[in-house]
């Protein structure tokens, strides 16, 4: 960050004004440091040829004003703001257009701090001639900016209003027309920012800040020349960092929301609503305009939220689907681990994994999910906001905008794990080449596959976003059995082992046993037991894990070897060996062998 030396610049301007040759002297630009007290200019950029760029500013003491730019608006902004800084005994000023090099531009994450650390901020309203600040909108005068000066419609100027402690407003002729504290109520009407935020600033404590949805609403009607800047201009307000990738388009705002989710754990980020519902199923908003109606959304404390969702009549609880995780009364909800009440449990590409209270709504596939946020109002009116989710697969939901009945009465609910997509998921089939012939040496044979259509010969096929298949192996003589469950979910795969005593079915390796294992795998999907780490081992390498088979032998261990053949296929080899002692663990470990060699040689390694 570079600063303009106010005295050096004004002295040089006096020389240029008289038409004299500039003389080398004190540098105009110097690197900032903590001891330098500086002012800062906030303005709307004009045409690039009218602004003074960094290179021109650096050459000014040597070459003077080339092309008569002294009379241009860009130069006059620097000159008039420098004179204002001198009046207030400030020796330095920062003007973005001429104080930023490529390195500084890449650090826009810091721009909020630059404004916050300034002594004063001068807001130049180039489209106002009046000697007083406007107090009512004028759509005829400002048709493209909501009836207010253009400065209030730009994305970057939001942080430039919130961050500085002291802000002065100037009209086109650089006449003062007010300051932020004195105009707080008018500015609040224009920007939807609460007056106390304008007067006192944003709290450093995340707990004391407004909800994420409310902060987003301040940016709802602001625009930027580049669509990415709608996201990048909010980095400082939320105190998050991410790389700048100009050209990524609306993906920038998606990345911003993911960073905010990780930091804030605030479910109000899901309280948005699009301007048009056509084609929307994403859990993340397209741009800040989706939060326009969230200006009064506030966070709910844990106790208030649990009380609001915990009073469910006993007779209604019978409506809860069997595969849901119960949590219907306030006492039951208090037993739920606190981390499950946070927004994010973990992120999987391309989805967000969270716990939400769900209520069946209209049909078996639609649910209302309650968020730990509400609208301001009396204590009795503070009810959790809801969003509608459509269930497509086990624990997999997408956003729905069914508005036929926006009210939600007290109905049966559950507190359940859900996976919400934020981009189109992979849907290609995943093939598993299963090698289990060696189990016959120990008289174990595959007895049942559930669902049966998932196995053709030695190939298992998992389809869609999320799919499962269970294979049951049985040794009739020893009356022993075990099951292996295969799962594919959003490109993440798992192989999970069940001994015959790990499912309380009371049956011995029949079809019902296979279905029981299948049901358990579906219910335990949130735990990600024995996951092969996403994105899995590199192609051509192998990982191995072991599991005891105590029901058959105290020293027997099932060995499972997994190898990634391609993005859409893998090999899984299963056999029984002597327990390797400390090596008998369900944690995947890399195996020193090649996939193709292993498949060719079978289990002889």
SULLIN-V249806 format. One record per pair of residues at least 4 apart in sequence whose C-alpha atoms are under 8 Angstrom apart, sorted by the first residue. I is the first residue (numbers start at 0). J is the second residue. Records with the same first field share a line. If there is no record, write none. Layout:
BEGIN
I->J ; J
END
This chain:
BEGIN
0->30 ; 31 ; 98 ; 99 ; 103
1->28 ; 29 ; 30 ; 31 ; 93 ; 98 ; 99
2->28 ; 29 ; 30 ; 31 ; 37 ; 91 ; 92 ; 93 ; 94 ; 98
3->8 ; 27 ; 28 ; 29 ; 91 ; 92 ; 93 ; 94 ; 98
4->8 ; 26 ; 27 ; 28 ; 29 ; 90 ; 91 ; 92
5->9 ; 27 ; 81 ; 82 ; 84 ; 85 ; 89 ; 90 ; 91 ; 92
6->10 ; 85 ; 90
7->11 ; 25 ; 26 ; 27
8->12 ; 27 ; 81
9->13 ; 78 ; 81 ; 82
10->14
11->15 ; 21 ; 60
12->16
13->17
14->18 ; 19 ; 20 ; 21
15->19 ; 20 ; 21 ; 63 ; 64
20->63
21->60 ; 61 ; 62 ; 63
22->60 ; 61
23->60 ; 61
24->60
26->60
27->56 ; 57 ; 60
28->57 ; 98
31->35
35->91
36->89 ; 90 ; 91 ; 117 ; 118
37->84 ; 89 ; 90 ; 91 ; 92 ; 93 ; 117 ; 118 ; 119
38->84 ; 89 ; 91 ; 92 ; 93 ; 117 ; 118 ; 119 ; 120 ; 121
39->92 ; 93 ; 94 ; 114 ; 117 ; 118 ; 119 ; 120 ; 121
40->80 ; 92 ; 93 ; 94 ; 95 ; 120 ; 121 ; 122 ; 123
41->94 ; 120 ; 121 ; 122 ; 123 ; 156 ; 159
42->122 ; 123 ; 124 ; 125 ; 150 ; 156
43->123 ; 124 ; 125 ; 149 ; 150 ; 153
44->50
45->49 ; 50 ; 73
46->50
47->51
49->68 ; 71 ; 72 ; 73 ; 74
50->71 ; 72 ; 73 ; 74 ; 96
51->55 ; 56 ; 73 ; 74 ; 96 ; 97
52->56 ; 96 ; 97 ; 98
53->57 ; 96 ; 97 ; 98 ; 99 ; 100
54->58 ; 97
55->59
56->97
58->62 ; 63
59->63 ; 64
64->68 ; 69
67->71
68->74
69->74 ; 75
70->74 ; 75
71->75
72->76
73->77
74->78
75->79
76->80 ; 123
77->81 ; 94
78->82
79->83 ; 173
80->84 ; 92 ; 121
81->85 ; 91 ; 92
82->86
83->87
84->88 ; 89 ; 90 ; 91 ; 92
85->89 ; 90
93->98
94->98
95->99
99->103 ; 104
100->104
101->105
102->106
103->107
105->243
106->110
107->111 ; 231 ; 232
108->231 ; 234 ; 235 ; 239 ; 240 ; 241
109->113 ; 235
110->114 ; 235
111->115 ; 158 ; 159 ; 162 ; 235 ; 236
112->116 ; 162 ; 235
113->117
114->120 ; 159 ; 162 ; 163
115->162 ; 163 ; 164
116->163
117->163 ; 164
118->163 ; 164 ; 165
119->163 ; 164 ; 165 ; 166 ; 167
120->163 ; 165 ; 166 ; 167
121->166 ; 167 ; 168 ; 169
122->166 ; 167 ; 168 ; 169
123->168 ; 169 ; 170 ; 171 ; 173
124->148 ; 149 ; 150 ; 168 ; 169 ; 170 ; 171
125->170 ; 171
126->148 ; 149 ; 170 ; 171
127->148 ; 170 ; 171
128->170 ; 171 ; 172
129->170
130->170 ; 174 ; 175 ; 176
131->176 ; 177
132->176 ; 177
133->147
134->185
136->145 ; 146 ; 147
137->141 ; 142 ; 146 ; 147
138->142 ; 143 ; 145 ; 146 ; 147
139->146
140->146
141->145 ; 146 ; 147 ; 148 ; 149
142->146
143->149
144->148 ; 149 ; 151 ; 152
145->152
147->151 ; 152 ; 189
148->152
149->153
150->156
151->156 ; 157 ; 189 ; 190 ; 221
152->156 ; 220 ; 221 ; 222
153->157 ; 221 ; 222 ; 223
154->218 ; 221 ; 222 ; 223 ; 228 ; 229 ; 232
155->159 ; 223 ; 228 ; 232 ; 233
156->160
157->161 ; 217 ; 218
158->162 ; 232 ; 233 ; 235 ; 236
159->163
160->166 ; 197
161->196 ; 197 ; 200 ; 201
162->200 ; 201
163->200
164->198 ; 199 ; 200
165->178 ; 179 ; 180
166->178 ; 179
167->175 ; 176 ; 177 ; 178 ; 179
168->175 ; 176 ; 177 ; 178 ; 179
169->173 ; 174 ; 175 ; 176 ; 177
170->174 ; 175 ; 176
177->181 ; 182
178->182
179->183 ; 186 ; 197 ; 198
180->197 ; 198
182->186
183->187 ; 194 ; 195 ; 197 ; 198
184->188 ; 194
185->189
186->190 ; 191 ; 192 ; 194
187->191 ; 192 ; 193 ; 194 ; 197
188->192
190->217
191->216 ; 217 ; 294
192->196 ; 197 ; 217
193->197
194->198
195->199 ; 200
196->200 ; 201
201->208
202->207 ; 208
203->207 ; 208
204->208
205->263
209->213 ; 214 ; 297 ; 298
210->214 ; 265 ; 267 ; 296 ; 297 ; 298
211->215 ; 263 ; 265 ; 267 ; 268
212->216 ; 267 ; 268 ; 269 ; 270 ; 271 ; 290 ; 293 ; 294 ; 296
213->217 ; 290 ; 293 ; 294 ; 295 ; 296 ; 297
214->218 ; 294
215->219 ; 287 ; 290 ; 291 ; 293
216->287 ; 288 ; 290 ; 291 ; 292 ; 293 ; 294
217->291 ; 294
218->287 ; 288
219->286 ; 287 ; 288 ; 289 ; 290 ; 291
220->287 ; 288 ; 291
221->229
222->229
223->228 ; 229
224->228
225->229
226->230 ; 248 ; 249
227->231 ; 244 ; 245 ; 246 ; 247 ; 248 ; 249 ; 250 ; 251 ; 252
228->232
229->233 ; 252 ; 286 ; 287
230->234 ; 251 ; 252 ; 255 ; 286
231->243 ; 251 ; 252 ; 255
233->237
234->238 ; 239 ; 240 ; 241 ; 255
235->239
237->259
239->258 ; 259 ; 262
240->258
241->255 ; 258
244->251
247->251
249->253 ; 285 ; 286
250->254
251->255
252->256 ; 284 ; 285 ; 286
253->257 ; 283 ; 284 ; 285
254->258
255->259
256->260 ; 268 ; 283
257->261
258->262
259->263 ; 264
260->264 ; 265 ; 268 ; 342 ; 343
261->343
264->341 ; 342 ; 343
265->298 ; 341 ; 342 ; 371
266->270 ; 341 ; 342 ; 370 ; 371 ; 372
267->271 ; 296 ; 297 ; 298 ; 370 ; 371 ; 372
269->282 ; 283 ; 284 ; 386
270->290 ; 293 ; 370 ; 384 ; 385 ; 386
271->284 ; 289 ; 290 ; 291 ; 292 ; 293
272->284 ; 289 ; 290 ; 292
273->284 ; 285 ; 288 ; 289 ; 290
274->288 ; 289
276->400
279->398 ; 399 ; 400
280->397 ; 398 ; 399
281->397 ; 398 ; 419 ; 420 ; 421 ; 422
282->397 ; 398 ; 419 ; 420 ; 421
283->421
284->289
285->289
287->291
290->294
295->374 ; 375
296->372 ; 373 ; 374 ; 375
297->372 ; 373 ; 374 ; 375
298->371 ; 372 ; 373
299->303 ; 304 ; 371 ; 372 ; 373 ; 383
300->304 ; 371
301->305 ; 340 ; 371
302->306
303->307
304->308 ; 371 ; 372 ; 383
305->309 ; 329 ; 332 ; 333
306->310 ; 329
307->382 ; 383
308->327 ; 328 ; 329 ; 356 ; 369 ; 383
309->327 ; 328 ; 329 ; 330 ; 332
310->327 ; 328 ; 329 ; 409
311->315 ; 316 ; 327 ; 328 ; 409 ; 410 ; 411 ; 412
312->316 ; 409 ; 410 ; 411
313->317
315->319 ; 410 ; 411
316->327 ; 410 ; 411 ; 412
317->411
318->411
319->323 ; 359 ; 411 ; 412 ; 413
322->522
323->413 ; 414 ; 415
324->413 ; 414 ; 415
325->412 ; 413 ; 414 ; 415
326->331 ; 332 ; 335 ; 412 ; 413 ; 414
327->331 ; 332 ; 411 ; 412 ; 413 ; 414
328->332
329->333
330->334
331->335
332->414
335->339
336->340
337->341
338->344
339->344 ; 353 ; 354
340->354 ; 355
341->353 ; 354
342->353 ; 354
343->351 ; 352 ; 353 ; 354
344->351 ; 352 ; 353 ; 354
345->351 ; 352 ; 353
346->350 ; 351 ; 352
347->351 ; 352 ; 489
348->489
349->420 ; 421 ; 422 ; 423 ; 424 ; 489
350->418 ; 419 ; 420 ; 421 ; 422
351->418 ; 419 ; 420 ; 421
352->416 ; 417 ; 418 ; 419
353->416 ; 417 ; 418 ; 419
354->414 ; 415 ; 416 ; 417
355->368 ; 369 ; 370 ; 414 ; 415 ; 416 ; 417
356->368 ; 369 ; 370 ; 412 ; 413 ; 414 ; 415
357->366 ; 367 ; 368 ; 369 ; 412 ; 413 ; 414 ; 415
358->366 ; 367 ; 368 ; 410 ; 411 ; 412 ; 413
359->363 ; 364 ; 365 ; 366 ; 367 ; 410 ; 411 ; 412
360->364 ; 365 ; 366 ; 367
361->365
364->389 ; 390 ; 391
365->387 ; 388 ; 389 ; 390
366->387 ; 388 ; 389 ; 390
367->385 ; 386 ; 387 ; 388 ; 407
368->385 ; 386 ; 387 ; 388
369->383 ; 384 ; 385 ; 386
370->383 ; 384 ; 385 ; 386
371->383 ; 384
372->383 ; 384
373->381 ; 382 ; 383 ; 384
374->381 ; 382 ; 384
375->381
376->380 ; 381
377->381
386->398 ; 399
387->398 ; 399 ; 400 ; 401
388->396 ; 397 ; 398 ; 399
389->396 ; 397 ; 398 ; 399
390->394 ; 395 ; 396 ; 397
391->395 ; 396 ; 397
392->396 ; 465
393->465 ; 521
394->416 ; 417 ; 418
395->417 ; 418 ; 419
396->417 ; 418 ; 419 ; 420
397->419 ; 420
398->419
416->525
420->424
424->464 ; 489
425->463 ; 464 ; 489 ; 490
426->462 ; 463 ; 464
427->462 ; 463 ; 567
428->460 ; 461 ; 462 ; 463 ; 567
429->460 ; 461 ; 462 ; 487 ; 567 ; 568
430->458 ; 459 ; 460 ; 461 ; 567 ; 568 ; 569
431->458 ; 459 ; 460 ; 568 ; 569 ; 570 ; 571
432->457 ; 458 ; 459 ; 568 ; 569 ; 570 ; 571
433->457 ; 458 ; 459 ; 570 ; 571 ; 572 ; 573
434->457 ; 570 ; 571 ; 572 ; 573 ; 601
435->572 ; 573 ; 574
437->441 ; 573 ; 574 ; 575 ; 602
438->442 ; 443 ; 444 ; 573 ; 574 ; 575
439->443 ; 444
441->474 ; 575
442->473 ; 474
443->472 ; 473 ; 474 ; 480
444->472 ; 473 ; 474
445->470 ; 471 ; 472 ; 473
446->470 ; 471 ; 472 ; 473 ; 508
447->451 ; 470 ; 471 ; 472 ; 509 ; 510 ; 513
448->453 ; 454 ; 468 ; 469 ; 470 ; 471 ; 513
449->453 ; 468 ; 469 ; 470 ; 510 ; 513 ; 514 ; 517
450->468 ; 469
453->459 ; 460 ; 461 ; 468
454->458 ; 459 ; 460
455->459
459->468
461->465 ; 466 ; 467 ; 468 ; 486 ; 487
462->466
464->487 ; 488 ; 489 ; 490
465->486 ; 487 ; 488 ; 489
466->486 ; 487 ; 488
467->484 ; 485 ; 486 ; 487 ; 517 ; 521
468->484 ; 485 ; 486 ; 517
469->482 ; 483 ; 484 ; 485 ; 513 ; 516 ; 517
470->482 ; 483 ; 484 ; 513
471->480 ; 481 ; 482 ; 483 ; 508 ; 513
472->480 ; 481 ; 482 ; 508
473->478 ; 479 ; 480 ; 481 ; 508
474->478 ; 479 ; 480
475->479
477->551
478->507
479->499 ; 550 ; 551
480->498 ; 499 ; 507 ; 508 ; 550 ; 551
481->496 ; 497 ; 498 ; 499 ; 508
482->496 ; 497 ; 498 ; 499 ; 513 ; 516
483->494 ; 495 ; 496 ; 497
484->493 ; 494 ; 495 ; 496 ; 497 ; 516 ; 517 ; 520
485->492 ; 493 ; 494 ; 495
486->492 ; 493 ; 494
487->491 ; 492 ; 493
488->492
490->533 ; 534
491->530 ; 531 ; 532 ; 533 ; 534 ; 535
492->530 ; 531 ; 532 ; 533 ; 535
493->527 ; 528 ; 529 ; 530 ; 531
494->529 ; 530 ; 531
495->528 ; 529 ; 530
496->546
497->501 ; 502 ; 516
498->502 ; 548 ; 550
499->507 ; 508 ; 550
500->550
502->512 ; 515 ; 516
504->511 ; 512 ; 515
506->511 ; 512
507->512
508->512 ; 513
509->513
510->514
511->515
512->516
513->517
514->518
515->519
516->520
517->521
518->522
519->523
520->524
523->527 ; 528
524->528
529->585 ; 586 ; 587
531->535 ; 536 ; 587
532->536
535->563
536->540 ; 541 ; 542 ; 562 ; 563
537->563
538->562 ; 563 ; 564 ; 565
539->562 ; 563 ; 564 ; 593 ; 594 ; 595
540->562 ; 563 ; 589 ; 590 ; 591 ; 592 ; 593 ; 594
541->560 ; 561 ; 562 ; 563 ; 589 ; 590 ; 591 ; 592 ; 593 ; 594
542->560 ; 561 ; 562 ; 587 ; 588 ; 589 ; 590
543->558 ; 559 ; 560 ; 561 ; 587 ; 588 ; 589 ; 590
544->558 ; 559 ; 560 ; 583 ; 584 ; 585 ; 586 ; 587 ; 588
545->556 ; 557 ; 558 ; 559 ; 582 ; 583 ; 584 ; 585 ; 586
546->556 ; 557 ; 558 ; 583 ; 584 ; 585
547->553 ; 554 ; 555 ; 556 ; 557 ; 578 ; 583
548->552 ; 553 ; 554 ; 555 ; 556 ; 557
549->553 ; 554 ; 555
551->555
554->577 ; 578
555->575 ; 576 ; 577 ; 578
556->575 ; 576 ; 577 ; 578 ; 579 ; 583
557->573 ; 574 ; 575 ; 576
558->573 ; 574 ; 575 ; 576
559->571 ; 572 ; 573 ; 574
560->570 ; 571 ; 572 ; 573
561->569 ; 570 ; 571 ; 572
562->569 ; 570 ; 571 ; 594
563->568 ; 569 ; 570 ; 594
564->568 ; 569 ; 570 ; 594
565->569
570->594 ; 598
572->602
574->602
578->582 ; 583
579->583
592->596 ; 597
593->597
594->598
595->599
596->600
597->601 ; 602 ; 604
600->604
END
